Amino acid sequence: MLKTILVALDGSEIAERVIETLGDLVLSANTKVVLCHVFPAPEAEIELPADRPHPDSPKLSYFQIEKQLQSYQEKLPVQSELELVTGEPAEEIIRLANIYKADLVVIGSRGLTGMNRIVQGSVSTQVMEEAHCSVLVVKPGK
């Protein structure tokens, strides 16, 4: 039985699919869902070269993310909590899974391949390899 599920959301389009997938799971009345979002650490931005264009990744504010997670939370039929933290995404997701003694982590995959996967890294792969519980990876819809 799944007592605690940690759901990692990043504010992208895949977050909607992750929430849909969570809705497809049969949850018992005493299951607790923890919706989390990890903001990149400020020092990660300092390392970006100032003279080059940066990838267009819409940066959502803390309050926008919090409001989005609260809207997901309202739709859940079980007890839930929100966690908004700052740090390296995979490490923070694993840390939260350990703190909450999660039975399952649900995370989206951006579907990176080839050089993009090597350069940008895969948070979902790192979580799968290092988490001490099961991990459900939701892939982008076709």
C-alpha positions as CSV (number, residue, x, y, z in Angstrom):
1,M,0.0,0.0,0.0
2,L,1.2,3.5,-0.8
3,K,1.2,5.6,2.3
4,T,3.2,8.5,1.0
5,I,3.7,9.7,-2.6
6,L,6.1,12.5,-3.5
7,V,5.1,14.2,-6.7
8,A,7.9,16.3,-8.3
9,L,6.6,19.1,-10.5
10,D,8.6,21.6,-12.5
11,G,6.1,24.1,-13.8
12,S,6.4,22.8,-17.4
13,E,3.8,21.1,-19.7
14,I,4.8,17.7,-18.4
15,A,3.4,18.7,-14.9
16,E,-0.1,18.4,-16.2
17,R,0.6,14.9,-17.4
18,V,2.1,14.0,-14.0
19,I,-1.0,15.1,-12.2
20,E,-3.2,13.2,-14.7
21,T,-1.1,10.1,-14.0
22,L,-1.4,10.6,-10.3
23,G,-5.2,10.8,-10.8
24,D,-5.1,7.4,-12.5
25,L,-3.6,5.7,-9.4
26,V,-6.0,4.1,-6.9
27,L,-5.2,5.9,-3.6
28,S,-6.4,4.7,-0.2
29,A,-8.0,7.2,2.1
30,N,-4.9,7.4,4.3
31,T,-2.4,8.0,1.5
32,K,-0.6,11.3,1.8
33,V,0.6,13.2,-1.4
34,V,3.5,15.6,-1.2
35,L,3.6,18.0,-4.2
36,C,7.0,19.5,-4.5
37,H,8.9,22.0,-6.7
38,V,12.6,22.7,-6.7
39,F,13.9,26.1,-7.6
40,P,17.4,26.1,-9.0
41,A,20.0,27.5,-6.6
42,P,21.0,31.1,-7.3
43,E,24.6,30.2,-7.8
44,A,23.6,28.1,-10.9
45,E,22.6,31.3,-12.6
46,I,25.8,33.1,-11.7
47,E,27.8,30.5,-13.8
48,L,25.9,31.4,-17.0
49,P,28.0,33.5,-19.3
50,A,26.7,37.1,-19.5
51,D,27.7,37.6,-23.1
52,R,25.8,34.7,-24.6
53,P,22.0,34.2,-25.0
54,H,20.4,32.0,-22.4
55,P,17.9,29.3,-23.2
56,D,14.3,30.6,-23.2
57,S,13.0,28.9,-20.1
58,P,10.1,30.9,-18.6
59,K,11.0,31.4,-15.0
60,L,7.9,31.3,-12.9
61,S,7.9,33.1,-9.6
62,Y,7.6,31.4,-6.2
63,F,4.0,32.6,-5.9
64,Q,3.0,31.4,-9.4
65,I,4.4,28.0,-8.6
66,E,2.8,27.9,-5.2
67,K,-0.6,28.9,-6.7
68,Q,-0.2,26.2,-9.3
69,L,0.6,23.5,-6.8
70,Q,-2.4,24.7,-4.6
71,S,-4.7,24.3,-7.6
72,Y,-3.5,20.7,-8.0
73,Q,-3.7,20.1,-4.3
74,E,-7.4,21.2,-4.2
75,K,-8.2,18.4,-6.8
76,L,-6.6,15.6,-4.7
77,P,-9.0,13.3,-2.9
78,V,-6.4,12.6,-0.2
79,Q,-4.4,14.5,2.4
80,S,-1.6,16.5,0.8
81,E,1.2,18.9,1.5
82,L,3.3,21.3,-0.5
83,E,7.1,21.6,-0.5
84,L,8.9,24.4,-2.4
85,V,12.6,24.2,-2.0
86,T,15.8,25.5,-3.6
87,G,18.7,23.5,-4.7
88,E,19.8,20.9,-7.2
89,P,16.5,19.2,-8.4
90,A,17.5,15.5,-8.3
91,E,19.2,15.9,-4.9
92,E,16.3,17.8,-3.4
93,I,13.7,15.4,-4.7
94,I,15.7,12.4,-3.2
95,R,16.1,14.3,0.1
96,L,12.4,15.0,0.3
97,A,11.6,11.4,-0.5
98,N,13.8,10.4,2.4
99,I,12.4,12.9,4.8
100,Y,8.8,11.9,4.1
101,K,9.7,8.2,3.8
102,A,8.0,8.1,0.5
103,D,6.8,4.8,-0.9
104,L,6.7,6.2,-4.4
105,V,8.1,9.2,-6.3
106,V,6.2,10.4,-9.4
107,I,8.2,12.6,-11.7
108,G,8.0,13.8,-15.3
109,S,10.6,13.2,-18.0
110,R,11.4,15.9,-20.5
111,G,12.3,13.2,-23.1
112,L,15.8,14.5,-23.7
113,T,18.0,12.3,-25.9
114,G,21.5,12.4,-27.3
115,M,23.7,15.4,-26.6
116,N,20.9,17.3,-24.8
117,R,20.6,14.6,-22.3
118,I,24.4,14.6,-21.7
119,V,24.7,18.4,-21.5
120,Q,21.5,19.1,-19.5
121,G,21.4,15.9,-17.5
122,S,18.3,13.9,-16.6
123,V,16.7,14.6,-13.2
124,S,14.3,11.6,-13.6
125,T,17.2,9.2,-14.3
126,Q,19.2,10.4,-11.3
127,V,16.1,10.1,-9.1
128,M,15.4,6.6,-10.4
129,E,19.0,5.5,-9.7
130,E,19.4,7.1,-6.3
131,A,16.0,7.1,-4.6
132,H,15.4,4.4,-1.9
133,C,11.8,3.9,-3.1
134,S,10.0,3.1,-6.4
135,V,9.9,5.9,-9.0
136,L,7.2,6.3,-11.6
137,V,8.5,8.4,-14.6
138,V,5.8,10.0,-16.7
139,K,6.8,10.6,-20.3
140,P,5.6,13.4,-22.5
141,G,2.5,12.7,-24.5
142,K,2.7,12.1,-28.2
